[in-house]
Amino acid sequence: TDTQTIVKLPFTDNWALGSARAHKVVRYLTGRASLDPKRAKSTSCAENRPPPKTGPSQGAKMARRVEIILSTHP
């Protein structure tokens, strides 16, 4: 997520918001896309792993990304 302060509940900080976004993607992939739940996990890095430097508006969009990593190992 980006570094903007969270002003709406239920999220208390950017880590909680990023975690909820990632979890929603995992739920979608394990439900509608039939991904084995044992092979899926979600995590949030919040502002600890920012995107590469870009312009202000592009940087905020990149910070709100969800990265999907596919592996053959459970």
Buried (B, 14 or more C-beta within 10 A) or exposed (E): BBEEEBEEEEBEBBBBBBBBBBBEBBEEBBEEEEBEEEEBEBEBBBBEEBBEEEEEEEBBEBBBEEEEEEEEEE
